[in-house]
């Protein structure tokens, strides 16, 4: 019996087409690679030869398996070569005109039972299918780059697609070792639909000079565990490609979040399309190169904004997880720490939490018993802010409520000595509004740690229009001593990370509201296709739906963009008390401990 879809044609032998051909040939399919460019065809053959040779060298396949895979791959320069194919996958440039021409020519060549798949990630599958003589056999098959490594494949049905065609291609994807996700026809589908909105906002953030390209990318890598920052990823994808995808998304959604940031058009128009051109947001060693080289925008090594103040002792206000984590970080770095809570009992409990954390580090071999004891000895638990009288830096980590923080800073203003730096860990409130509660707003700054503070390397350093230069320099120097990576940003809702993360999470919720895809499929798509450590709904349940809603409301209030309005489903779940893991139910249900 013949294997279903045993002969497959791949039209377009660029990076993606060549990658798909490799996957198919190594999986035992007869593959016909078709490209009008002889150079592209020769490059595909050379790429397959080189990659399979590496696979043999690493023991992943045998020499016999390599020879068989190479024998199964042949190239041609005309679509007539696809006559015997049971599946044709086109991955030609993202142009309706080009793709429609390919489909029209294939109609005259292939069997009536042949499935025609488009690899588009931006154009309407329905519109392409409508141009075909057999629209029921047309669907989308969206691989991710690099195709041999990436597990996700989005199988896209139009309203015209016959279910058996979808079932056949879905089965093929599984046989290839991929994770197929069934989605409907809309620009960007699931993964790119969420990813490109986020990338667009990052480009707009950079264009507004809110933060440097290096700080935006570092913030998202260190704050969210992403493999690449958004601007580096845009360079990898191709800035022109990203703009095309966003244009298609905006044409359908009319959502301002999808309207391409002007900088994308400016860079594309100048030919600065990213890695492939050797320059985009960053400059590379050569066209197609991977290594970033310094350019006029590269920060000078070791450059800091002037001298800071001496910091020997630190006060941490609060008794929760974040306060305990921050106190632990400072004590490990050698600072004397005063951990103050509303009562001595709460302060002692917070110090006890630190002791347990340190003990876990000892048991895992990350910390010596001697270092544990020395760290704990540096921490003094206090039941009053009066203990902050002599600290050089006071860091608050109390409830995310503006009135509470203002009251606390008014108290710190009276207790702390002149010249002490006052820092807030707020993640969403205006730092300047907190600073104005003191008589010394120039000494107030934001130090947004991420949870868990001992593990997370990022600190967003938030200057207000009143923050003194030496206060900023002081906090940057302190971050270096506690081995955190500081990124500079202005006093704007969400700073860098939350301003980019939460609209993405909100858009994922809207996809579910619109019955476009399931929670599981969206989470799988973003983990497998976007490299996210957690899917959006996993992350929402961990963060807490109430916390997420509060941040969404702050972003919407600050930027007044309709696209940032919290998804109604999020509001309904919070109103119902379904707050995520902490209540046992959020977007999913969890076993009670």
C-alpha positions in Angstrom: 0.0 0.0 0.0 1.3 3.4 -0.9 2.0 5.8 2.0 -0.6 8.7 1.9 1.0 11.8 0.5 4.1 9.9 -0.6 5.0 12.4 -3.3 5.0 16.1 -2.3 6.1 19.1 -4.3 7.5 22.2 -2.7 7.2 25.4 -4.8 9.7 28.0 -3.8 13.1 27.0 -2.6 14.0 29.9 -0.3 14.9 29.4 3.3 11.4 28.1 4.3 10.8 26.0 1.2 14.2 24.4 1.6 13.6 23.7 5.2 10.2 22.0 4.5 11.8 19.9 1.7 14.4 18.7 4.2 11.8 17.7 6.7 9.8 15.8 4.1 12.8 14.0 2.5 14.1 12.8 5.9 10.6 11.6 6.7 10.6 9.2 3.7 8.6 11.3 1.2 9.5 11.8 -2.5 10.1 15.5 -2.7 10.1 17.7 -5.8 11.6 21.1 -5.2 10.4 23.6 -7.8 11.9 27.1 -8.3 12.5 29.2 -11.4 15.9 30.2 -10.0 18.6 27.6 -10.8 20.7 29.3 -8.0 17.9 28.6 -5.5 17.6 25.0 -6.6 21.3 24.4 -6.3 21.3 26.1 -3.0 18.5 23.8 -1.7 20.4 20.7 -2.8 23.6 22.0 -1.2 21.8 22.8 2.0 20.2 19.3 2.2 23.6 17.7 1.6 25.3 19.9 4.3 22.6 19.4 6.9 22.3 15.7 6.5 26.1 15.4 6.7 26.0 17.3 10.0 23.2 14.9 11.1 25.4 11.9 10.3 28.4 13.5 12.2 26.2 14.0 15.2 24.9 10.4 15.1 21.3 11.5 14.4 21.0 9.5 11.2 23.1 6.9 9.4 25.0 7.3 6.2 22.5 5.0 4.5 19.6 7.2 5.7 21.4 10.2 4.4 21.9 8.7 1.0 18.2 7.7 0.8 17.0 11.2 1.8 19.2 12.8 -0.8 17.9 10.3 -3.5 14.3 11.3 -2.6 14.9 15.0 -3.4 15.0 16.3 -6.9 14.6 19.8 -8.3 12.8 21.3 -11.3 12.2 24.8 -12.8 8.6 24.3 -13.9 5.3 23.6 -12.2 4.8 20.7 -14.7 7.1 18.7 -12.4 4.3 18.7 -9.8 2.0 16.6 -12.0 2.3 13.4 -10.0 2.3 15.1 -6.5 -0.4 14.3 -4.1 0.3 17.4 -2.1 1.8 20.7 -3.3 3.1 23.2 -0.7 3.8 26.7 -2.1 6.1 29.0 -0.2 6.6 31.7 -2.8 6.8 35.4 -1.9 3.9 36.9 0.1 2.0 38.4 -2.9 -1.5 37.6 -3.9 -0.6 38.0 -7.6 2.3 35.6 -7.4 0.5 33.0 -5.3 -2.6 33.2 -7.4 -0.6 32.7 -10.6 1.0 29.6 -9.0 -2.4 28.2 -8.1 -3.9 28.8 -11.5 -1.0 27.0 -13.2 -1.2 24.1 -10.7 -4.9 23.7 -11.5 -3.9 22.8 -15.1 -1.2 20.4 -14.0 -2.1 18.3 -11.0 -4.7 15.6 -10.3 -8.2 16.6 -9.2 -7.4 14.9 -5.9 -4.2 16.7 -5.2 -4.2 18.9 -2.1 -2.9 22.5 -2.6 -1.4 24.1 0.4 -0.2 27.7 0.9 2.5 28.5 3.3 1.3 32.1 3.7 1.3 33.7 7.2 -0.3 36.9 6.1 -2.7 36.5 3.1 -6.2 35.1 3.0 -6.4 31.4 2.3 -10.0 31.9 1.3 -9.1 34.4 -1.3 -6.4 32.1 -2.7 -8.8 29.1 -2.7 -11.5 31.1 -4.5 -9.1 31.5 -7.4 -8.6 27.8 -7.7 -10.8 25.4 -9.7 -10.9 23.1 -6.7 -11.2 25.4 -3.7 -12.2 22.4 -1.4 -8.7 21.0 -1.9 -7.0 24.3 -0.9 -5.8 25.0 2.7 -3.0 26.7 4.6 0.0 24.8 5.9 2.0 27.3 7.9 5.4 25.9 9.1 7.7 28.0 11.3 11.3 29.0 10.6 13.6 27.0 10.8 11.2 24.3 9.6 13.4 21.3 10.6 13.6 22.5 14.2 10.3 24.2 14.9 7.5 21.8 16.0 4.4 23.9 15.3 2.4 23.7 12.1 -0.8 25.7 11.7 -3.3 23.9 9.5 -5.6 26.6 8.2 -9.1 25.9 6.8 -11.1 28.3 4.8 -14.9 28.1 4.6 -14.4 26.2 1.3 -11.9 23.6 2.6 -13.2 20.0 2.6 -12.6 18.3 6.0 -10.9 15.2 4.5 -8.2 17.4 3.1 -7.6 18.9 6.5 -7.5 15.5 8.2 -5.0 14.2 5.6 -2.6 17.1 6.0 -3.0 17.0 9.8 -2.0 13.4 9.8 1.0 14.2 7.7 2.1 16.9 10.1 2.0 14.4 13.0 4.0 11.8 11.0 6.6 14.5 10.4 7.0 14.9 14.2 5.2 18.2 14.2 2.4 19.5 16.4 -0.5 20.6 14.2 -2.9 23.2 15.4 -6.2 23.7 13.5 -7.1 27.3 12.9 -9.4 29.4 10.8 -8.5 31.8 8.1 -7.5 35.2 9.4 -4.2 37.1 8.9 -1.5 35.9 11.2 -3.5 32.9 12.3 -2.7 32.2 16.0 1.0 32.5 16.6 1.8 35.3 14.2 -1.5 37.0 15.0 -0.3 37.4 18.6 3.4 37.7 17.9 3.3 40.5 15.3 1.1 42.8 17.3 3.6 42.5 20.1 6.5 43.1 17.7 4.7 46.2 16.3 4.3 47.7 19.7 8.0 47.1 20.4 8.9 48.9 17.2 6.6 51.8 18.1 8.2 52.0 21.6 11.6 52.2 20.1 10.5 54.8 17.6 9.1 57.0 20.4 12.6 57.0 22.0 11.0 55.6 25.2 13.8 53.0 25.6 16.9 51.9 23.6 16.8 48.9 21.3 19.2 47.1 23.6 17.0 47.8 26.7 13.8 46.8 25.0 15.3 43.5 23.8 17.0 42.8 27.2 13.8 43.5 29.1 11.7 41.0 27.1 14.4 38.3 27.2 15.1 38.7 30.9 11.6 39.6 32.1 9.7 37.1 30.1 12.2 34.3 29.3 12.0 34.9 25.6 14.8 33.5 23.4 15.1 36.8 21.5 14.1 40.4 22.0 11.4 41.8 19.7 13.7 44.1 17.7 16.3 41.4 17.1 13.4 39.1 16.1 12.1 41.7 13.6 15.5 41.7 12.0 15.5 38.0 11.8 12.1 37.7 10.3 12.7 40.6 7.9 11.3 44.1 8.6 9.6 44.2 5.2 7.9 40.8 5.8 6.7 42.0 9.2 5.2 45.1 7.7 3.4 43.0 5.1 1.9 40.8 7.8 0.8 43.8 9.9 -0.7 45.5 6.8 -2.8 42.3 6.2 -3.8 42.1 9.9 -4.8 45.8 10.0 -6.8 45.5 6.8 -9.0 43.0 8.6 -9.0 44.1 12.2 -8.7 47.9 11.8 -7.1 47.7 15.3 -4.5 50.5 15.8 -2.3 47.9 17.5 -1.9 46.3 14.1 -1.2 49.5 12.1 2.4 49.1 11.2 4.7 51.4 13.2 6.0 54.1 10.7 9.6 53.0 11.5 8.9 49.7 9.8 8.0 51.4 6.6 11.0 53.8 6.9 13.5 51.0 7.4 11.9 48.9 4.6 11.9 51.8 2.2 15.6 52.4 2.9 16.4 48.7 2.2 17.3 48.2 5.9 15.2 45.0 6.2 17.2 43.2 8.9 19.7 40.4 8.9 19.2 39.6 5.2 20.3 43.2 4.3 23.0 43.4 6.9 21.2 46.2 8.7 17.8 46.8 10.3 17.3 47.8 13.9 20.8 46.5 14.5 23.9 46.3 12.2 25.3 42.9 11.2 28.7 41.7 10.1 27.4 41.0 6.6 24.2 40.6 4.6 22.7 37.4 5.9 25.0 37.5 8.9 24.1 36.7 12.5 26.6 38.6 14.5 25.7 42.1 15.6 28.5 44.7 15.2 28.7 48.1 16.9 27.2 51.1 15.1 26.4 54.7 15.9 23.6 53.7 18.3 25.6 51.1 20.3 26.1 52.2 23.9 29.7 52.9 24.9 31.1 50.1 27.1 31.0 51.0 30.8 29.4 54.4 30.1 27.3 55.6 33.0 25.5 58.8 33.7 27.9 60.4 36.2 28.8 59.4 39.7 26.3 58.0 42.2 25.9 58.1 45.9 27.5 55.6 48.3 25.1 52.9 49.4 26.1 50.6 52.3 22.8 49.8 53.9 19.3 49.2 52.4 15.8 49.2 53.8 13.1 47.1 52.3 9.5 47.9 53.3 7.0 45.1 53.0 6.4 41.6 54.2 5.2 39.7 51.1 7.0 37.5 48.7 8.5 40.4 46.7 9.8 42.2 49.7 11.4 39.0 51.1 13.0 38.3 47.7 14.4 41.8 47.3 15.8 41.7 50.9 17.4 38.4 50.1 19.0 39.8 46.9 20.6 42.7 48.7 21.8 40.7 51.7 23.4 38.1 49.4 25.3 41.0 47.7 26.8 42.1 51.0 24.5 44.9 52.0 23.2 45.4 55.5 19.4 45.1 55.2 16.6 46.3 57.4 13.4 44.5 56.5 10.5 46.5 57.9 6.8 45.5 58.1 3.7 46.8 59.8 4.4 44.6 62.9 7.4 42.9 64.3 5.5 39.5 63.8 5.1 40.1 60.1 8.7 41.2 59.7 9.9 38.0 61.5 7.7 35.9 59.3 9.2 37.6 56.2 12.8 36.9 57.5 11.7 33.3 58.1 10.7 33.1 54.5 14.2 34.2 53.5 15.7 31.6 55.8 13.7 28.9 54.0 14.7 30.2 50.6 18.4 30.2 51.6 18.1 26.7 53.0 16.7 25.5 49.7 19.7 27.0 47.9 22.0 25.1 50.3 20.2 21.8 49.8 20.6 22.3 46.0 24.3 23.1 46.3 23.9 26.7 45.1 25.0 28.2 48.4 27.3 27.2 51.2 26.0 26.9 54.8 28.5 29.6 55.8 27.2 32.0 53.1 23.6 31.2 54.2 24.4 32.2 57.8 26.3 35.3 56.8 23.4 36.4 54.5 20.8 35.9 57.2 22.9 37.8 59.7 22.9 40.9 57.5 19.1 41.1 57.7 17.4 42.9 60.6 13.7 42.4 60.9 11.8 45.5 62.2 8.2 46.3 63.0 8.4 50.0 62.1 9.8 52.2 59.4 11.6 54.1 62.1 14.4 51.5 61.6 15.1 53.1 58.2 16.6 56.2 59.8 20.2 55.6 58.7 19.7 53.5 55.4 21.2 54.8 52.2 18.5 53.3 50.0 14.9 52.5 50.9 13.0 50.2 48.6 9.2 49.7 49.1 7.5 46.5 48.0 4.0 46.9 49.4 0.5 46.5 47.8 0.1 47.9 44.3 -2.2 50.7 45.4 -1.4 54.3 44.8 -2.8 55.6 48.0 -1.0 53.0 50.1 2.3 53.8 48.4 1.9 57.5 48.7 1.2 57.2 52.5 4.3 55.0 52.8 6.5 57.5 50.9 5.3 60.3 53.0 6.4 58.3 56.0 9.8 57.5 54.4 10.3 61.2 53.7 10.1 61.9 57.5 12.1 58.9 58.6 15.0 58.5 56.1 18.0 60.8 56.4 18.6 63.5 53.8 20.4 62.1 50.7 18.9 58.7 51.0 17.5 57.3 47.8 13.8 56.3 47.8 12.7 53.6 45.4 9.4 52.1 44.5 8.9 48.6 43.0 5.6 49.5 41.3 4.9 47.7 38.1 2.1 49.9 36.8 1.6 53.1 38.9 3.0 56.5 38.0 6.3 56.9 39.9 6.0 60.7 39.8 2.7 60.5 41.7 4.4 58.5 44.4 7.4 60.9 44.4 5.2 63.9 44.9 4.1 62.5 48.2 7.5 63.5 49.5 9.3 66.8 49.9 12.2 65.4 47.9 10.8 64.0 44.6 14.3 64.3 43.0 15.4 61.5 45.2 12.6 59.1 44.2 13.0 56.5 41.4 11.4 53.3 40.3 13.2 49.9 40.7 10.9 47.4 39.3 12.1 43.9 40.3 10.5 40.8 38.8 9.2 37.8 40.7 10.9 35.8 42.1 13.5 38.5 42.7 16.4 36.2 43.7 16.1 34.4 40.3 15.0 37.1 37.9 17.9 39.2 36.5 15.9 42.2 35.2 15.3 45.5 37.0 13.5 48.3 35.2 15.0 51.6 36.3 12.3 54.2 36.0 13.2 57.9 36.0 10.6 60.6 36.5 11.0 64.1 35.0 12.1 65.1 38.5 14.6 62.3 39.3 18.2 63.6 39.9 21.0 62.3 37.7 23.1 61.0 40.6 20.0 59.1 42.0 19.7 57.4 38.6 23.5 56.6 38.6 23.2 55.3 42.2 20.5 52.8 41.3 22.4 51.7 38.1 25.5 51.0 40.2 23.5 49.2 42.9 22.0 46.9 40.2 25.5 46.0 39.0 26.5 45.1 42.6 23.4 42.9 43.1 24.1 41.2 39.7 20.9 42.4 38.1 20.6 43.8 34.5 19.1 47.3 34.6 17.1 48.7 31.7 16.3 52.4 31.6 12.7 53.6 30.9 10.5 56.6 31.5 7.7 56.9 33.9 4.9 55.5 31.7 2.3 52.9 32.4 3.6 49.4 32.1 7.2 50.5 31.6 8.8 48.1 29.0 7.8 44.6 29.9 4.2 45.0 31.0 3.5 47.5 28.3 4.4 44.9 25.7 3.3 41.7 27.5 -0.2 42.5 28.6 -1.7 43.7 25.3 -0.4 40.3 23.9 -2.1 38.5 26.7 -5.3 40.5 26.2 -5.3 39.7 22.5 -5.0 36.0 23.3 -8.1 36.2 25.4 -10.0 38.0 22.6 -9.1 35.0 20.3 -10.9 32.7 22.7 -13.8 35.1 23.1 -14.2 35.0 19.3 -14.1 31.2 19.3 -11.1 31.4 16.9 -9.0 28.9 18.8 -9.0 27.0 22.0 -6.9 27.7 25.1 -4.8 24.6 24.5 -4.1 25.4 20.9 -3.2 29.0 21.6 -0.8 28.0 24.4 0.7 25.3 22.2 1.1 27.7 19.3 3.0 30.3 21.3 5.3 27.8 23.1 6.1 25.9 19.9 5.9 28.6 17.3 7.1 31.7 19.3 9.5 30.1 21.8 7.6 31.4 24.8 8.4 29.5 28.0 4.6 29.5 28.9 1.5 29.9 26.8 -0.5 33.1 27.4 -3.2 31.3 29.5 -0.7 29.4 31.6 1.0 32.8 32.3 -2.3 34.6 33.1 -3.2 32.0 35.6 0.2 32.2 37.3 0.3 36.0 37.4 -3.3 36.2 38.6 -6.3 37.4 36.6 -7.0 40.2 39.1 -3.4 41.5 38.8 -3.6 41.1 35.0 -6.9 43.0 34.8 -5.5 45.8 37.0 -2.5 46.3 34.7 -4.8 46.1 31.6 -6.9 48.9 33.0 -3.9 51.1 33.8 -2.6 50.6 30.2 -6.0 51.4 28.7 -6.4 54.5 30.9 -3.0 55.8 30.1 -2.9 55.3 26.3 -6.7 55.5 25.6 -6.4 53.0 22.8 -9.6 51.0 22.2 -7.4 48.0 21.4 -6.0 48.0 25.0 -9.5 47.7 26.6 -9.5 44.6 28.8 -11.2 41.6 27.2 -14.7 41.2 28.7 -13.9 37.5 29.4 -11.1 38.6 31.7 -13.4 40.9 33.6 -16.1 38.2 34.0 -13.6 35.7 35.4 -12.3 38.2 37.9 -15.9 39.2 38.9 -16.6 35.5 39.5 -13.6 35.1 41.8 -11.7 32.9 39.3 -8.3 34.5 39.7 -6.0 31.7 38.5 -3.8 29.2 40.4 -4.1 31.1 43.7 -7.9 30.4 43.8 -7.8 27.0 42.1 -9.6 28.2 39.0 -8.8 30.8 36.3 -8.8 30.0 32.6 -8.2 26.4 33.7 -9.0 24.5 36.9 -6.2 23.4 39.3 -6.1 20.8 42.0 -6.3 22.3 45.5 -3.2 21.7 47.6 
